[in-house]
Each structure stands twice: as structure tokens, then as C-alpha cells.
Amino acid sequence: MDPEKDIYEVLFENAGQGMIVCNKSGSMEIVNPSLCNMFGYTKEELVGQQVEMLIPTNLRKAHHQHREDYNQAPVERRMGGSMDLLGQRKDGTVFSVEVGLNHCMIKDEFKVVAIVTDITERVQAQNRMKELNQELEDKVMQRTHELEKSQKLYNLIARNFPRGIINVFDQDMNYVFAEGQELDKVGLSSENLIGKNFKIRYNKELQDEMQDRLSIVFKGAGISFEYKDDHDFYVVNAVPLRSGTGEIEQILVIEKNITDSKLAEQEMQKNLNKERELNELKSRFVSMASHEFRTPLSTILSSATLAEKYPETEQQENRVKHLNRIKSSVKNLTSILNDFLSIDKLEDGKVEIKPSVFKLNELLREAMEEMEPYLKTEQVIRFDSAMGDQEEVESDRNVIKNSIINLLSNASKYSDAGKEIGIQLEKDNQSVQISITDQGIGIPKSEQDKLFTSRFFRAGNVTNIEGTGLGLTIVKKYLSLLNGNINFVSEENKGTTFTIEIPNILL
């Protein structure tokens, strides 16, 4: 008795995987029970037979050649990991297997040892994964169309598309936009892609394929396909982006890493929850704004209207003039509120600019007068202008006025009583610069980069001051309609200066 031999026999006979020992001619000399159960044969039916009897009939001839090749250059190898490998049971049914091969010498004779694993369940899981991937592709395409219609392409896709790359290419196939978590993985960044040709992203084998496929999109067709780069598998969805005249000047190409689809599903669910939270936040804000602002504004308007019905009071003419200003201001604020509650309309480009000719000094003084009732005790507004009172500009009067009132309101709100607020008007060439300076609490340096980038953002030092955090966002969006911009300098506990620049409005 050889104890070591007995142990090997026990392991062989009780192994959970099928095991075969063949001679050089492919004849099966030893098989274990797991293999017999897997293929539906008895040990007696297999021993002495060619191993090809376990392979589908149409593949046996090719397998014979594979076996000869292995005998010539025997190395340990695994088969069926990256390609379909099939076995055939005694009853003729075919199933997926994975085979590990090795060789050895037994009593100076060459033997081949094969370990066979039934991977039917794994293949079924992979097929299910493909179905999930298809569902994911359908969801991505649906989301892509929604984003295209709502014109929120750049920010929404990037925010809701983890483990992927969102690209926009022009007709020369140069990058116009590129963003997504996958950029870091492939060693690229948005900054070093913009303006470069698409070939910088793909290996030489893929460049021609991508060029041929994506050229179809410039003809008006949407396409979907998969490709594999040096490391990962991707699904691509591409659609044309039409200009206002209907011409296709750019295409949107979404690449999704589907190598680990389960992780991708988890990330998608996380982003959907985040989007749901943002929608809930927006709903709460709209409800708050409607309650806090619309009701008192309606009351002021109603009171102003009733005050006109008392003509016997002295200085009625002046009173009517001021009441008219109150009504005008209320209407203006109501208009701002409507835009405020409809910020999506601003983002969708649905706010129409209505240019007119007016005196800019006069408009700024009107804004100052409308702010006076809301200033804190002994707060004053100082106005310095490099323009003459009769100089006129051409732009959207309401957009500029609303922006100035918003900035003046902030200057007063975040400054103590008795502090001075300054308005400085400068001009050069065809542009004007309007600066609003306060001596207030300032903006912490660590938070200044968030001022225009985060909706509902409020600095950490304003916890006891009312506000929504949307005012500056609205000002920036208003000014963008005029091709203008806004910037600021601020020092905490000393004050802030906001400067808006509006180009090409001087007459």
C-alpha cells in the first residue's frame, strides 16, 4: 500500500470537476465519476475511447488537429475562458465547458491530463448580463434624446453618466467637448482633448473603424455599436446634433464602459437617487419662494392701487407718482420672481432679449431709488459715472436693471447699518463696466470658487442672513444673454466688489 497514491486516488475520484487522463493518441485511460456524471456515460463506456466522443460531432475533426498540435508543443493552458467551448453528452445535448490542459510522464509514457468544468450556469449568467447591457443601452439612448431636446447636453450628461465618456465632435472629427469618469482611467483629460482629433483617443486598429461608423451619423442617422480597446469593452451611442437651421455640424458620441455592468448599474442607481434628491430640493424651493414672496408682493400692489382712491389728500400728485413707482417696482419684482421660479427657462434659452435705447445713468439712479426703502439705517449709495447723463446705450433695459438691483440688494443685505455702498460706471470702446462695492462681511476665500458654479450656494458666514443662493446665478445667466460677464474681488470682513461688463452697447 502506498498512502500517497491512495490520497491521489481519493482526490481524483471525489473531485468536483471532471478529470480525464489520455494517452498521446487521444484514448481515454482514466476518467473520474464527476466527468461520467457530467457527460452521462459510465466509466466503462469511456475508458479506451477517443476523447473526441465528448465533443460535438461537427467539431471532432478540428479537435483531432488541435490534439496533434498540443502533442507537438505541450504547455499548460486553459480553454474556454474567452471563447465558446462545447461538450456533447451521451444523449446528444451540447453544453458549454471550460477545459484546463496539462501533461505529464507516467512510466515514461506521455500523458495529457484534462480538467473539465461545466460552465452552463456561467454562460446563462453572461447571457443575462448581455440582456442587462441591452437594457442599459436603451436607457442611455432614451436619456440622450431627452438631453438633446432639453438642450442641457454638457452638464446633465456629465453629471448622470458614470464610468463613461461623453464626446462632441465637429465635422473634422475634432473634440468640441469631452467629459466623464472614464477619462482618468484611459489617462486623458478634457483639457488635453479639446481641439484635438479623435485619433488621440483610439489605437490604430480602431481609428478606421470609428471613422467609418461615426461618418454615418453626420448623414443624419443615429447608431449604436460596441468595440474593445486594449483593455475594456465599450458600448457607443451616437446621434447627430442639429443647429437651428437643421444642419448637422456636430455629433454626440457617448461611450459607456460595460466591462463591469453590475458596477455600472449600481452607479446609475446612485446617480438617479441624486437626481431625485435635486428634484425634491427644487420642489421645496419653489414652494418656499411662492409662499414667501408672491403673497406680500400681491398685497403691496393691492395697497398701492387702493391708495390712489383718496384724491383729497395733499400732494396727491407726488403720492400718485410714488405709488406708480411702487407698482412698477412690484411688477418688476414679480417679473424677476417669475424668472427666478423659471430658472429652467433661462437655462433652456427661452428668455428673449428685448433691446431698447436708454440713458444708462438714468437707469442706475432708478435702481438706486427703488433700493432706498430697503436699505438699512443710515446706509447710503454713492454713484460715480464716467458717462454723461445724456449718453445713451442700446441693450435690454430690464435685464441690466434687474441685475443691478440684485447686486445692490446683496450689498445692503450683507453690510451693517451705516455702511456706504458704491456704484462706479466706467466705459471703454463699446463696452461699459458697472461695479457695486460694499463694506460687508465678504466671501471666505476658500468658498469663492463656488459662487457661480453651485446652485443654491451660500457661504458659510451668512447663516443668519436670509437668502436662497440663486441671485448671483440668475445675474450671471441674465448677463450671458447680453454676452456680458461678471467677476468679483472679496476679502472676508472687509467687503466685496462685483463688476459686470456688457460689451457693444454704446451708441
C-alpha positions as a printed Julia matrix, in Angstrom:
507×3 Matrix{Float64}:
   0.0     0.0     0.0
   1.23    3.47   -0.93
  -0.55    6.1     1.27
   0.38    8.95   -1.02
  -1.03    7.1    -4.03
  -4.22    6.36   -2.1
  -4.65   10.06   -1.34
  -4.27   10.98   -5.01
  -6.82    8.35   -5.98
  -9.29    9.7    -3.42
  -8.79   13.23   -4.69
  -9.2    12.1    -8.31
 -12.32   10.07   -7.63
 -14.0    12.74   -5.49
 -13.03   15.88   -7.4
 -15.95   18.17   -8.17
 -14.65   18.75  -11.69
 -14.41   16.2   -14.47
 -10.94   14.74  -14.94
  -9.51   12.7   -17.83
  -6.11   11.16  -18.43
  -5.43   10.45  -22.12
  -2.51    8.91  -23.92
  -0.76   10.55  -26.84
  -3.22    9.1   -29.34
  -6.18   10.67  -27.55
  -7.51    7.48  -25.99
  -9.05    7.99  -22.55
  -7.29    5.81  -19.97
  -8.7     7.18  -16.71
 -11.89    9.19  -16.0
 -13.37   10.22  -12.69
 -17.04    9.98  -11.58
 -17.64   13.73  -11.98
 -16.76   13.5   -15.66
 -19.03   10.48  -16.13
 -21.93   12.29  -14.46
 -21.26   15.42  -16.49
 -21.44   13.6   -19.83
 -23.91   10.81  -18.9
 -21.57    7.87  -19.53
 -20.33    5.07  -17.35
 -16.62    4.69  -16.77
 -16.62    1.52  -18.85
 -18.18    3.34  -21.79
 -15.43    5.95  -21.81
 -12.18    4.19  -20.98
 -10.4     3.17  -24.15
 -12.45    5.52  -26.34
 -11.16    8.57  -28.17
 -11.64   11.82  -26.27
 -13.38   13.26  -29.37
 -16.53   11.33  -28.4
 -17.08   14.06  -25.74
 -17.03   16.79  -28.39
 -19.89   17.76  -30.76
 -19.72   15.76  -33.98
 -19.11   18.76  -36.23
 -16.07   19.79  -34.19
 -14.3    16.44  -33.81
 -12.16   16.65  -36.93
 -10.79   20.05  -35.94
 -10.18   18.84  -32.4
  -8.09   15.96  -33.71
  -5.73   18.51  -35.28
  -5.7    20.61  -32.1
  -4.7    17.49  -30.15
  -1.86   16.75  -32.54
  -0.64   20.35  -32.24
  -0.69   20.1   -28.45
   1.32   16.89  -28.52
   3.97   18.69  -30.57
   4.21   21.64  -28.16
   2.62   20.7   -24.83
   2.14   23.57  -22.38
  -0.27   24.17  -19.55
  -3.27   26.01  -20.9
  -6.84   26.98  -20.17
  -9.52   26.61  -22.87
 -12.97   28.15  -22.99
 -12.25   31.26  -20.92
 -12.53   33.78  -23.76
 -14.27   31.67  -26.45
 -17.15   29.22  -26.65
 -16.03   25.61  -25.98
 -18.65   22.86  -26.17
 -19.07   19.32  -24.91
 -21.6    16.7   -26.01
 -23.38   14.37  -23.6
 -24.33   10.79  -24.31
 -27.9    11.89  -25.04
 -26.62   14.28  -27.71
 -27.2    17.51  -25.8
 -24.5    20.14  -26.17
 -23.34   22.31  -23.27
 -20.64   24.88  -22.52
 -17.44   23.76  -20.85
 -14.09   25.13  -19.79
 -11.05   22.83  -20.1
  -7.66   23.05  -18.43
  -4.87   21.03  -20.04
  -1.56   19.82  -18.68
   0.82   16.96  -19.49
   2.99   14.56  -17.58
   5.08   11.43  -17.97
   3.8     8.24  -16.34
   6.15    5.28  -16.56
   8.0     7.06  -19.38
   4.8     7.48  -21.37
   3.41   10.89  -22.41
   0.01   11.59  -20.87
  -2.4    14.51  -21.15
  -4.49   15.49  -18.13
  -7.69   17.44  -18.79
  -9.84   19.1   -16.13
 -13.37   19.78  -17.44
 -15.78   22.28  -15.86
 -19.45   22.62  -16.78
 -19.94   26.39  -17.19
 -23.58   26.27  -18.3
 -24.7    28.47  -15.4
 -21.89   30.94  -16.08
 -22.9    31.21  -19.75
 -26.51   31.74  -18.72
 -25.37   34.49  -16.37
 -23.36   36.06  -19.19
 -26.4    35.98  -21.45
 -28.41   37.65  -18.73
 -25.65   40.22  -18.45
 -25.96   40.9   -22.18
 -29.7    41.48  -21.69
 -28.95   43.89  -18.87
 -26.42   45.64  -21.08
 -29.03   46.0   -23.81
 -31.47   47.45  -21.3
 -28.73   49.82  -20.18
 -28.07   50.84  -23.79
 -31.77   51.52  -24.32
 -31.87   53.66  -21.2
 -28.79   55.58  -22.32
 -30.27   56.24  -25.77
 -33.55   57.39  -24.24
 -31.7    59.68  -21.87
 -29.6    61.01  -24.73
 -32.69   62.03  -26.71
 -34.17   63.73  -23.66
 -30.97   65.67  -23.06
 -30.83   66.71  -26.72
 -34.41   68.04  -26.6
 -33.89   69.94  -23.35
 -30.6    71.49  -24.53
 -28.81   70.55  -21.32
 -26.28   68.43  -23.1
 -22.99   69.29  -21.44
 -23.82   69.5   -17.76
 -26.52   66.83  -17.45
 -24.75   64.11  -19.39
 -21.55   64.6   -17.43
 -23.47   64.59  -14.14
 -25.53   61.47  -14.91
 -23.1    59.28  -16.79
 -20.56   57.48  -14.56
 -17.86   55.18  -15.95
 -18.26   56.61  -19.42
 -17.08   59.34  -21.76
 -19.36   61.94  -23.34
 -17.91   63.39  -26.53
 -18.99   66.02  -29.03
 -17.12   66.02  -32.36
 -17.18   68.6   -35.14
 -17.23   67.73  -38.86
 -13.44   67.32  -38.86
 -13.8    64.8   -36.02
 -12.06   67.17  -33.59
 -13.12   67.23  -29.94
 -15.52   70.03  -29.01
 -16.42   68.53  -25.63
 -15.18   65.56  -23.62
 -16.05   64.65  -20.08
 -16.6    61.59  -17.93
 -15.08   59.46  -15.24
 -13.55   57.1   -17.79
 -11.12   59.79  -18.99
  -8.94   59.32  -15.92
  -8.83   55.58  -16.47
  -7.57   55.94  -20.05
  -5.04   58.58  -18.97
  -6.66   61.58  -20.63
  -8.36   64.78  -19.52
 -10.84   67.18  -21.04
  -8.18   69.89  -21.24
  -5.82   67.89  -23.44
  -8.56   66.6   -25.76
 -10.42   69.77  -26.76
  -9.42   70.82  -30.26
  -7.53   67.58  -30.9
  -8.51   64.94  -33.47
 -10.43   61.9   -32.28
  -7.49   59.63  -33.17
  -5.7    60.69  -29.98
  -8.23   58.59  -28.04
  -8.12   55.33  -30.05
  -5.43   52.85  -31.05
  -4.54   52.42  -34.72
  -6.74   49.35  -35.15
  -9.81   51.28  -34.01
  -9.26   54.58  -35.81
 -10.54   53.49  -39.23
 -13.49   51.62  -37.71
 -14.54   54.63  -35.62
 -14.12   56.98  -38.59
 -16.32   54.79  -40.82
 -19.03   54.28  -38.22
 -19.25   57.88  -37.0
 -19.28   59.33  -40.52
 -22.74   57.77  -40.86
 -24.02   59.98  -38.03
 -23.12   63.14  -39.95
 -25.6    61.93  -42.59
 -28.41   62.07  -40.04
 -28.55   58.53  -38.67
 -28.26   57.52  -35.05
 -26.15   54.41  -34.44
 -25.2    52.07  -31.63
 -22.3    49.62  -31.57
 -19.69   48.03  -29.34
 -15.93   47.93  -29.53
 -12.99   46.68  -27.48
  -9.85   48.71  -26.91
  -6.63   47.44  -25.38
  -8.28   46.73  -22.03
 -12.06   47.2   -21.85
 -15.33   46.77  -23.73
 -17.46   49.82  -24.54
 -20.92   50.45  -25.92
 -21.23   53.53  -28.13
 -24.38   55.51  -28.86
 -24.07   58.34  -31.37
 -26.64   60.85  -32.6
 -26.44   63.99  -34.77
 -26.72   67.45  -33.18
 -28.66   69.77  -35.45
 -28.24   73.54  -35.46
 -31.14   75.97  -35.53
 -31.15   75.73  -39.33
 -31.29   71.94  -39.24
 -27.69   71.4   -40.33
 -25.58   68.73  -38.66
 -22.44   70.49  -37.52
 -21.61   68.26  -34.56
 -22.35   64.77  -33.3
 -22.83   63.49  -29.78
 -20.95   60.27  -29.03
 -21.49   58.51  -25.72
 -19.09   55.75  -24.72
 -20.01   53.51  -21.81
 -17.63   51.05  -20.16
 -19.61   47.82  -19.87
 -16.76   45.63  -18.62
 -18.37   45.5   -15.21
 -22.05   46.03  -15.89
 -23.13   45.26  -12.34
 -20.98   48.09  -11.0
 -22.36   50.32  -13.75
 -25.91   49.55  -12.64
 -25.04   50.46   -9.06
 -23.53   53.75  -10.19
 -26.57   54.54  -12.31
 -28.88   53.93   -9.36
 -26.73   56.22   -7.22
 -27.0    59.0    -9.79
 -30.74   58.52  -10.2
 -31.15   58.92   -6.43
 -29.05   62.07   -6.54
 -31.19   63.45   -9.36
 -34.33   62.62   -7.39
 -32.97   64.49   -4.36
 -32.2    67.52   -6.52
 -35.72   67.48   -7.94
 -37.15   67.28   -4.43
 -34.92   70.18   -3.37
 -36.13   72.21   -6.33
 -39.77   71.47   -5.49
 -39.27   72.57   -1.89
 -37.57   75.74   -3.03
 -40.34   76.64   -5.49
 -42.92   76.11   -2.76
 -40.97   78.32   -0.34
 -40.42   81.08   -2.86
 -44.07   81.17   -3.86
 -45.16   81.48   -0.25
 -42.51   83.94    0.95
 -42.54   86.38   -1.97
 -45.67   86.22   -4.1
 -48.17   86.88   -1.31
 -46.55   90.06    0.1
 -45.93   91.39   -3.41
 -49.61   90.97   -4.24
 -50.52   92.74   -1.0
 -48.25   95.72   -1.82
 -49.73   96.01   -5.29
 -53.26   95.89   -3.9
 -52.48   98.55   -1.24
 -50.88  100.83   -3.82
 -53.98  100.6    -6.0
 -56.3   101.43   -3.1
 -54.18  104.45   -2.09
 -54.98  106.15   -5.4
 -58.68  106.28   -4.43
 -58.1   109.11   -1.91
 -57.72  112.23   -4.14
 -58.41  114.75   -1.34
 -55.03  114.21    0.37
 -52.47  116.96   -0.08
 -49.61  116.36   -2.51
 -51.72  113.77   -4.24
 -49.74  114.27   -7.46
 -46.49  113.3    -5.73
 -48.21  110.41   -4.0
 -49.53  109.08   -7.29
 -46.04  109.38   -8.75
 -44.56  107.35   -5.89
 -47.43  104.87   -5.97
 -46.79  104.37   -9.65
 -43.19  103.69   -8.81
 -44.27  101.16   -6.2
 -46.49   99.42   -8.72
 -43.75   99.5   -11.3
 -41.29   98.07   -8.81
 -43.71   95.36   -7.76
 -44.31   94.43  -11.37
 -40.58   94.36  -11.91
 -40.03   92.18   -8.86
 -42.87   89.92   -9.93
 -41.21   89.61  -13.3
 -37.92   88.77  -11.6
 -39.73   86.25   -9.42
 -41.26   84.6   -12.46
 -37.81   84.3   -13.99
 -36.49   83.22  -10.6
 -39.02   80.41  -10.34
 -38.46   79.55  -14.0
 -34.67   79.31  -13.97
 -35.02   76.3   -16.23
 -36.39   78.68  -18.86
 -33.17   80.71  -18.63
 -31.08   77.57  -18.97
 -33.14   76.41  -21.94
 -32.52   79.68  -23.77
 -36.19   80.65  -23.77
 -35.75   84.15  -22.28
 -35.99   86.65  -25.12
 -33.79   89.76  -25.15
 -35.66   92.99  -25.92
 -33.14   95.73  -26.72
 -34.04   99.42  -26.49
 -32.22  102.77  -26.4
 -31.97  104.42  -22.96
 -29.76  106.59  -20.73
 -27.65  104.32  -18.54
 -27.08  106.92  -15.78
 -30.82  107.4   -15.52
 -31.42  103.66  -15.23
 -28.83  103.3   -12.45
 -30.38  106.16  -10.5
 -33.8   104.5   -10.84
 -32.33  101.31   -9.41
 -30.86  103.32   -6.51
 -34.23  104.98   -5.8
 -36.03  101.65   -5.82
 -33.49  100.25   -3.36
 -33.67  103.19   -0.91
 -36.71  101.88    1.04
 -34.91   98.6     1.62
 -31.58   99.99    2.84
 -30.61   99.53    6.47
 -30.46  102.53    8.8
 -28.03  105.2     7.52
 -26.89  103.08    4.64
 -26.24  105.26    1.56
 -25.48  104.56   -2.08
 -22.76  106.64   -3.74
 -22.82  106.87   -7.55
 -19.85  107.86   -9.74
 -20.13  107.75  -13.51
 -17.67  108.27  -16.35
 -20.62  108.75  -18.72
 -22.65  111.87  -19.33
 -26.28  111.96  -18.25
 -27.4   112.29  -21.87
 -25.28  109.43  -23.21
 -27.4   106.56  -24.45
 -26.85  102.84  -24.83
 -28.74  100.11  -26.61
 -29.43   96.9   -24.7
 -32.14   95.14  -22.69
 -33.12   97.7   -20.06
 -34.84   95.25  -17.72
 -32.01   92.73  -17.73
 -29.46   95.38  -16.71
 -31.74   96.97  -14.14
 -32.7    93.66  -12.55
 -29.05   92.66  -12.34
 -28.08   95.96  -10.65
 -30.96   95.75   -8.16
 -29.97   92.21   -7.3
 -26.35   93.25   -6.63
 -27.41   96.34   -4.64
 -29.75   94.19   -2.57
 -26.88   91.82   -1.75
 -24.59   94.75   -0.9
 -27.14   96.08    1.58
 -28.08   92.69    2.98
 -24.51   91.65    3.75
 -23.39   95.06    5.12
 -24.06   96.62    8.52
 -26.22   99.69    9.09
 -24.44  102.97    8.35
 -22.13  101.47    5.71
 -21.66  103.04    2.29
 -22.43  101.22   -0.95
 -20.74  102.4    -4.13
 -21.74  102.26   -7.8
 -18.96  103.02  -10.27
 -19.7   103.27  -14.02
 -16.8   103.11  -16.48
 -16.62  102.76  -20.26
 -14.07  101.89  -22.93
 -14.54  101.42  -26.66
 -18.03   99.95  -26.99
 -18.27   98.36  -23.54
 -19.36   99.53  -20.1
 -18.31   98.29  -16.67
 -20.55   98.72  -13.63
 -19.04   97.98  -10.22
 -21.03   97.55   -6.98
 -18.85   97.86   -3.86
 -19.87   97.17   -0.26
 -18.15   97.16    3.11
 -19.81   93.98    4.28
 -18.88   90.57    5.57
 -17.09   89.47    2.41
 -16.79   85.98    0.99
 -14.37   83.43    2.51
 -11.52   82.77    0.1
 -11.96   79.0     0.38
 -15.51   79.28   -0.95
 -15.11   81.9    -3.67
 -14.72   79.36   -6.48
 -18.23   78.02   -5.74
 -20.0    81.35   -6.08
 -21.18   80.93   -9.67
 -20.81   77.19  -10.07
 -23.12   75.74   -7.4
 -26.83   76.38   -7.44
 -28.29   77.39   -4.03
 -24.74   78.04   -2.78
 -24.42   80.22    0.31
 -21.12   80.99    2.01
 -20.53   79.65    5.49
 -20.53   83.12    7.08
 -24.13   84.02    6.06
 -26.02   81.52    8.19
 -28.1    84.21    9.93
 -28.92   86.2     6.8
 -31.93   85.28    4.68
 -31.41   84.28    1.08
 -31.76   81.48   -1.44
 -28.31   81.38   -3.02
 -29.78   81.78   -6.51
 -29.44   85.54   -7.02
 -25.92   85.6    -8.45
 -26.68   82.59  -10.62
 -29.59   84.48  -12.15
 -27.48   87.62  -12.65
 -24.8    85.6   -14.43
 -27.37   83.93  -16.68
 -29.03   87.28  -17.45
 -25.69   88.83  -18.38
 -24.78   85.89  -20.59
 -27.83   86.76  -22.7
 -26.14   90.12  -23.38
 -22.76   88.45  -23.99
 -21.7    90.1   -20.74
 -19.88   88.69  -17.76
 -19.49   89.24  -14.04
 -16.47   88.91  -11.75
 -15.65   89.92   -8.21
 -12.95   90.55   -5.64
 -13.68   90.0    -1.97
 -11.97   89.92    1.39
 -13.69   88.45    4.4
 -14.85   91.05    6.96
 -13.82   93.92    4.65
 -16.18   93.83    1.7
 -16.82   92.8    -1.88
 -16.84   94.42   -5.31
 -18.88   92.87   -8.11
 -18.17   94.17  -11.62
 -20.37   93.47  -14.6
 -19.14   94.13  -18.11
 -21.52   94.49  -21.05
 -19.9    94.73  -24.5
 -21.02   96.59  -27.61
 -23.86   98.67  -26.18
 -22.52  102.22  -26.59
 -24.08  104.26  -29.38
